[in-house]
């Protein structure tokens, strides 16, 4: 009987540990990652704005402003507006709107 109790306590402990790690990941990692990526996007947005100022048009893609392999995506929205975004998790993203000059 004592053996079963020991295993039961171990299973409860491991379940509680996994739950704690999962909650910490969800409540700590996502907000920190989101803030970090928004901060990291400043040079990307600056290069797009500089390209627009110098060329008079928006770049066709991020390669045109010498940005390769990053978590950001870019899309022109007409001749003067664009969005830069990154994915947070499957089906969710955070986007910078150049028209509003803010993240949404």
C-alpha positions as CSV (number, residue, x, y, z in Angstrom):
1,X,0.0,0.0,0.0
2,X,2.9,2.4,0.8
3,X,4.3,1.9,-2.8
4,X,1.0,3.1,-4.3
5,X,0.9,6.1,-2.1
6,X,4.5,7.0,-3.1
7,X,3.7,6.8,-6.8
8,X,0.5,8.8,-6.2
9,X,2.4,11.6,-4.5
10,X,5.0,11.6,-7.3
11,X,2.3,11.9,-10.0
12,X,0.6,14.7,-8.1
13,X,4.0,16.5,-7.7
14,X,4.8,16.1,-11.4
15,X,1.4,17.3,-12.5
16,X,1.7,20.4,-10.3
17,X,5.2,21.1,-11.6
18,X,4.1,20.8,-15.2
19,X,1.1,23.1,-14.5
20,X,3.3,25.6,-12.8
21,X,5.8,25.6,-15.7
22,X,3.0,25.9,-18.3
23,X,1.4,28.9,-16.5
24,X,4.7,30.6,-16.0
25,X,5.4,30.2,-19.7
26,X,2.0,31.6,-20.7
27,X,2.0,34.5,-18.4
28,X,5.6,35.5,-18.5
29,X,7.1,34.5,-21.8
30,X,4.4,35.9,-24.2
31,X,4.3,39.4,-22.8
32,X,8.1,39.6,-22.6
33,X,8.5,38.2,-26.2
34,X,5.9,40.6,-27.5
35,X,7.6,43.6,-25.9
36,X,11.0,42.4,-27.1
37,X,9.9,41.9,-30.7
38,X,8.2,45.3,-30.8
39,X,11.5,46.8,-29.6
40,X,13.4,44.8,-32.2
41,X,11.2,46.0,-35.0
42,X,12.3,49.7,-34.7
43,X,15.3,49.3,-37.0
44,X,13.1,47.5,-39.6
45,X,10.5,50.3,-39.5
46,X,13.3,52.9,-39.7
47,X,14.8,51.3,-42.8
48,X,11.4,51.1,-44.5
49,X,10.8,54.8,-43.7
50,X,14.3,55.8,-44.9
51,X,13.8,53.9,-48.1
52,X,10.5,55.6,-48.6
53,X,12.1,59.0,-48.0
54,X,15.0,58.5,-50.4
55,X,13.2,56.6,-53.2
56,X,9.8,58.2,-53.0
57,X,8.1,54.8,-52.9
58,X,7.8,51.9,-50.4
59,X,10.2,49.0,-50.8
60,X,8.7,45.9,-52.5
61,X,9.9,43.6,-49.8
62,X,12.2,43.5,-46.8
63,X,15.1,42.3,-48.9
64,X,15.1,45.7,-50.6
65,X,16.0,47.3,-47.3
66,X,18.7,44.7,-46.6
67,X,16.7,42.8,-43.9
68,X,17.0,39.0,-44.1
69,X,15.9,36.2,-41.9
70,X,13.9,37.8,-39.2
71,X,10.6,37.2,-37.5
72,X,8.9,40.2,-39.2
73,X,6.7,40.2,-42.3
74,X,6.0,43.2,-44.4
75,X,3.2,44.2,-46.8
76,X,2.5,47.3,-48.7
77,X,-1.0,48.8,-48.3
78,X,-1.1,51.2,-51.2
79,X,1.6,53.6,-52.3
80,X,2.2,55.3,-48.9
81,X,1.1,52.8,-46.2
82,X,2.4,49.5,-45.0
83,X,2.2,47.0,-42.2
84,X,4.9,45.1,-40.4
85,X,3.8,42.2,-38.3
86,X,5.0,39.1,-36.4
87,X,3.2,36.0,-35.3
88,X,2.6,35.4,-31.6
89,X,1.1,32.0,-31.8
90,X,-0.9,30.1,-34.4
91,X,-3.6,32.4,-35.8
92,X,-2.5,35.5,-33.8
93,X,-0.3,38.3,-34.8
94,X,0.7,41.8,-33.8
95,X,0.9,44.4,-36.5
96,X,2.4,47.9,-36.9
97,X,0.3,50.1,-39.1
98,X,2.3,52.9,-40.7
99,X,-0.8,55.0,-41.3
100,X,-1.6,55.1,-37.5
101,X,2.1,54.8,-36.5
102,X,1.1,52.3,-33.8
103,X,0.9,48.6,-33.0
104,X,-2.4,46.8,-33.0
